[in-house]
């Protein structure tokens, strides 16, 4: 019975490990504004992100100018926007992400005072729009001063995706401390109850590795199967993937570390157990030979 209970506890601990790691990531890397900005700031230099921003702001300015009755070549506007994105985008990108993160948390119920986009969450590119307006005026296009204030938005995640994320996020955040404590506690208790602790440690190591592999497969499915279906009409798939990879870097590194530690634990325990078994066999053989040598001779002399 102890063996069965120990196996069940180890299995449950390994099953909870991916949820514990994901909860820790959500609370520390996604909910925290500083860490969020640290993860996404380098994306200001990513070609797919810069291209998506350039396209959206170009379209917005061209539409606004035509609405004012001005005929301006789209290619000229695009080149001006592209130059602005290449030269002065880094600071604007940080401002854009600060606002996006506040709106993201607002949807998840953590900042009710922030404005929320009804169709989901996206990047408000007003800082880039204003930057390009100034560059157009400096370049001699006085009519750019007539451009009204605007907030061109490129959608990151639609409302349907945010509903799913909201449900999962709430559960992970509310249970994160339970998961972080329960997963290792179950594994330790299962090993302690096992009759053969070496076998239990090997099973725990392999179970942890398997659970991290399952998490990696789930993340790959989200990245390569789910995301292509939700980016239509918003950012390009390449840009969304770049953002996804930046935000999940901590999660990927964590699962790789636990996967490696699990395999090392199983391999080390297997190696140690093998040495112990060989040592015991050698000791038993030595004692048997010593016992035989110590026995008195039973031969009776003749005569």
C-alpha positions as CSV (number, residue, x, y, z in Angstrom):
1,X,0.0,0.0,0.0
2,X,2.8,2.4,0.9
3,X,4.4,1.7,-2.5
4,X,1.1,2.6,-4.3
5,X,0.5,5.7,-2.3
6,X,4.1,6.9,-2.9
7,X,3.8,6.3,-6.6
8,X,0.5,8.3,-6.8
9,X,2.1,11.2,-4.8
10,X,5.1,11.3,-7.1
11,X,2.9,11.2,-10.2
12,X,0.7,14.0,-8.9
13,X,3.7,16.1,-8.0
14,X,5.1,15.7,-11.5
15,X,1.7,16.5,-13.1
16,X,1.5,19.8,-11.1
17,X,5.0,20.9,-11.9
18,X,4.2,22.5,-15.3
19,X,1.3,24.4,-13.8
20,X,3.5,25.6,-10.9
21,X,6.2,26.8,-13.3
22,X,3.6,28.5,-15.5
23,X,2.0,30.2,-12.5
24,X,5.3,31.5,-11.3
25,X,6.0,32.9,-14.8
26,X,2.6,34.6,-15.1
27,X,2.9,36.2,-11.7
28,X,6.5,37.3,-12.0
29,X,7.1,37.9,-15.7
30,X,3.7,38.9,-17.1
31,X,2.1,40.8,-14.2
32,X,5.2,42.7,-13.2
33,X,5.5,45.9,-15.4
34,X,9.3,46.2,-15.1
35,X,9.9,42.6,-16.1
36,X,7.4,42.8,-18.9
37,X,9.2,45.9,-20.3
38,X,12.5,44.3,-19.9
39,X,11.3,41.3,-22.0
40,X,9.8,43.3,-24.8
41,X,12.1,46.3,-25.1
42,X,14.6,44.5,-27.4
43,X,11.8,43.9,-29.9
44,X,12.1,47.6,-31.0
45,X,14.9,46.3,-33.2
46,X,13.0,43.3,-34.5
47,X,12.3,43.5,-38.3
48,X,8.9,42.0,-38.1
49,X,7.7,44.3,-35.4
50,X,9.2,47.4,-37.1
51,X,7.5,46.4,-40.4
52,X,4.1,45.8,-38.8
53,X,4.3,49.3,-37.1
54,X,5.4,50.9,-40.3
55,X,2.5,49.5,-42.3
56,X,-0.1,50.4,-39.7
57,X,1.0,54.0,-39.2
58,X,1.5,54.5,-43.0
59,X,-2.1,53.4,-43.7
60,X,-3.4,55.7,-40.9
61,X,-1.6,58.8,-42.2
62,X,-2.5,58.2,-45.8
63,X,-6.2,57.8,-44.9
64,X,-6.1,60.9,-42.7
65,X,-4.5,63.0,-45.5
66,X,-6.9,61.8,-48.1
67,X,-9.7,62.7,-45.7
68,X,-8.4,66.2,-45.7
69,X,-8.5,66.3,-49.5
70,X,-4.8,66.0,-49.9
71,X,-3.2,63.8,-52.5
72,X,0.0,62.4,-51.2
73,X,2.0,59.4,-52.5
74,X,1.8,56.5,-50.2
75,X,5.3,55.5,-50.9
76,X,6.6,58.9,-49.7
77,X,4.7,58.5,-46.5
78,X,5.9,54.9,-46.1
79,X,9.5,55.9,-46.5
80,X,9.1,58.7,-43.9
81,X,7.4,56.4,-41.5
82,X,10.1,53.7,-42.1
83,X,12.9,56.3,-41.4
84,X,11.2,57.4,-38.2
85,X,10.8,53.8,-37.0
86,X,14.4,53.0,-37.8
87,X,15.8,56.1,-36.1
88,X,13.5,57.0,-33.1
89,X,11.4,54.0,-32.4
90,X,13.0,52.6,-29.2
91,X,11.6,55.3,-26.9
92,X,8.2,55.2,-28.5
93,X,8.1,51.4,-28.3
94,X,8.6,51.6,-24.5
95,X,5.7,54.1,-24.1
96,X,3.5,51.9,-26.3
97,X,4.2,48.9,-24.2
98,X,3.6,50.6,-20.9
99,X,0.1,51.5,-22.1
100,X,-0.5,48.1,-23.6
101,X,0.5,46.4,-20.4
102,X,-1.8,48.5,-18.3
103,X,-4.7,47.7,-20.7
104,X,-3.8,44.0,-20.6
105,X,-3.9,43.9,-16.8
106,X,-7.2,45.9,-17.0
107,X,-8.7,43.1,-19.0
108,X,-7.5,40.6,-16.5
109,X,-9.1,42.7,-13.7
110,X,-6.0,44.2,-12.1
111,X,-6.2,47.8,-13.2
112,X,-9.9,48.8,-13.6
113,X,-9.0,52.4,-14.1
114,X,-7.2,51.8,-17.3
115,X,-8.9,52.1,-20.7
116,X,-9.7,48.8,-22.4
117,X,-10.1,48.2,-26.1
118,X,-13.4,46.4,-26.6
119,X,-12.1,44.2,-29.5
120,X,-9.2,42.9,-27.5
121,X,-5.8,44.2,-26.6
122,X,-3.4,45.8,-29.1
123,X,-0.7,48.4,-29.5
124,X,-1.8,52.1,-29.5
125,X,0.7,53.6,-32.0
126,X,-0.1,57.2,-31.3
127,X,3.5,57.9,-30.2
128,X,4.8,56.8,-33.6
129,X,2.0,58.6,-35.4
130,X,3.0,61.9,-33.7
131,X,6.7,61.2,-34.3
132,X,6.0,60.8,-38.0
133,X,3.9,64.0,-38.1
134,X,6.8,66.0,-36.8
135,X,9.2,64.4,-39.3
136,X,6.8,65.2,-42.2
137,X,6.7,68.8,-41.2
138,X,10.5,69.0,-40.9
139,X,10.7,67.5,-44.3
140,X,8.7,70.4,-45.7
141,X,5.2,68.9,-45.8
142,X,3.3,71.7,-44.0
143,X,0.0,70.0,-44.6
144,X,1.1,67.4,-42.0
145,X,0.2,70.0,-39.3
146,X,-3.4,69.6,-40.3
147,X,-3.4,65.9,-39.4
148,X,-5.7,65.4,-36.4
149,X,-4.8,63.5,-33.2
150,X,-5.2,59.8,-33.8
151,X,-4.6,56.5,-32.1
152,X,-3.9,53.9,-34.7
153,X,-4.1,50.5,-33.1
154,X,-2.7,47.2,-34.3
155,X,-4.4,44.3,-32.7
156,X,-2.3,41.9,-30.7
157,X,-4.9,39.5,-29.3
158,X,-8.6,39.6,-30.0
159,X,-11.3,39.6,-27.3
160,X,-12.0,35.9,-27.8
161,X,-8.4,35.0,-27.0
162,X,-8.4,37.4,-24.0
163,X,-11.4,35.7,-22.5
164,X,-9.5,32.4,-22.6
165,X,-6.4,33.9,-21.2
166,X,-8.4,35.7,-18.4
167,X,-9.8,32.4,-17.2
168,X,-6.5,30.6,-17.1
169,X,-4.6,33.6,-15.7
170,X,-7.0,34.0,-12.8
171,X,-6.7,30.3,-11.8
172,X,-2.9,30.3,-12.1
173,X,-2.5,33.5,-10.1
174,X,-4.9,32.5,-7.3
175,X,-3.3,29.0,-6.9
176,X,0.4,29.9,-7.6
177,X,1.6,29.5,-4.0
178,X,-0.3,26.3,-3.5
179,X,1.1,24.9,-6.7
180,X,4.7,26.0,-6.0
181,X,4.5,24.3,-2.6
182,X,2.4,21.3,-3.4
183,X,4.3,20.0,-6.4
184,X,7.7,19.4,-4.6
185,X,6.0,18.4,-1.4
186,X,4.1,15.6,-3.1
187,X,7.3,14.4,-4.8
188,X,9.3,14.4,-1.5
189,X,6.5,12.6,0.3
190,X,6.2,10.0,-2.4
191,X,9.9,9.3,-2.3
192,X,9.8,9.1,1.5
193,X,7.0,6.6,1.5
194,X,8.5,4.3,-1.2
195,X,10.1,1.1,-0.1
196,X,12.7,1.4,-2.8
197,X,13.7,5.1,-2.7
198,X,16.2,4.8,-5.5
199,X,13.5,3.5,-7.8
200,X,11.2,6.3,-6.6
201,X,13.9,8.9,-7.2
202,X,14.4,7.6,-10.7
203,X,10.7,7.7,-11.4
204,X,10.4,11.2,-10.0
205,X,13.3,12.5,-12.2
206,X,11.8,10.9,-15.3
207,X,8.4,12.1,-14.4
208,X,9.6,15.7,-14.0
209,X,11.4,15.5,-17.4
210,X,8.2,14.1,-19.0
211,X,6.0,16.9,-17.5
212,X,8.4,19.5,-18.8
213,X,8.4,17.9,-22.3
214,X,4.6,18.0,-22.2
215,X,4.7,21.7,-21.3
216,X,7.2,22.4,-24.2
217,X,4.8,20.6,-26.6
218,X,1.9,22.7,-25.3
219,X,3.8,25.9,-25.8
220,X,4.8,24.8,-29.3
221,X,1.1,24.1,-30.1
222,X,0.1,27.6,-28.9
223,X,2.9,29.2,-30.9
224,X,2.5,27.3,-34.2
225,X,-1.1,26.2,-34.2
226,X,-3.2,28.6,-32.0
227,X,-1.5,32.0,-32.7
228,X,-1.8,31.8,-36.5
229,X,-5.6,31.6,-36.1
230,X,-5.9,34.7,-33.8
231,X,-3.6,37.2,-35.6
232,X,-5.8,37.8,-38.6
233,X,-6.4,41.5,-39.1
234,X,-3.8,42.5,-36.5
235,X,0.0,42.1,-36.2
236,X,1.7,39.8,-38.7
237,X,2.3,36.3,-37.5
238,X,6.1,36.9,-37.5
239,X,5.6,39.9,-35.2
240,X,3.3,38.0,-32.8
241,X,5.7,35.0,-32.7
242,X,8.6,37.4,-31.9
243,X,6.5,38.9,-29.0
244,X,5.5,35.5,-27.8
245,X,9.1,34.2,-27.8
246,X,10.2,37.3,-25.9
247,X,7.5,37.0,-23.2
248,X,8.0,33.2,-22.7
249,X,11.8,33.2,-22.6
250,X,11.7,32.7,-18.8
251,X,9.2,29.9,-19.1
252,X,11.3,28.1,-21.8
253,X,14.5,28.4,-19.8
254,X,12.7,27.2,-16.6
255,X,11.3,24.1,-18.2
256,X,14.7,23.3,-19.9
257,X,16.4,23.5,-16.5
258,X,13.8,21.3,-14.7
259,X,13.9,18.8,-17.6
260,X,17.7,18.6,-17.4
261,X,17.6,18.3,-13.6
262,X,15.0,15.6,-13.8
263,X,17.1,13.5,-16.2
264,X,20.3,14.1,-14.2
265,X,18.6,13.1,-11.0
266,X,17.3,9.9,-12.6
267,X,20.7,9.1,-14.2
268,X,22.6,9.8,-11.0
269,X,20.3,7.7,-8.9
270,X,20.5,4.8,-11.4
271,X,24.3,5.0,-11.4
272,X,24.5,5.1,-7.6
273,X,22.0,2.3,-7.1
274,X,24.0,0.2,-9.6
275,X,27.2,0.8,-7.6
276,X,25.5,0.0,-4.3
277,X,24.1,-3.2,-5.8
278,X,27.5,-4.3,-7.1
279,X,29.1,-3.4,-3.7
280,X,26.6,-5.5,-1.8
281,X,27.0,-8.4,-4.2
282,X,30.8,-8.2,-3.8
283,X,30.5,-7.9,0.0
284,X,28.1,-10.9,0.1
285,X,30.5,-13.0,-2.1
286,X,33.5,-12.0,0.2
287,X,31.6,-13.0,3.3
288,X,30.6,-16.3,1.7
289,X,34.2,-17.1,0.9
290,X,35.4,-16.1,4.4
291,X,32.7,-18.3,6.0
292,X,33.8,-21.3,3.9
293,X,37.4,-20.8,4.8
294,X,36.6,-20.5,8.6
295,X,34.7,-23.8,8.7
296,X,36.7,-26.7,10.3
297,X,37.6,-29.6,8.2
298,X,35.2,-32.5,8.5
299,X,37.7,-35.1,7.2
300,X,38.4,-37.9,9.8
301,X,42.0,-39.1,9.8
302,X,42.4,-42.9,9.1
303,X,43.7,-45.3,11.8
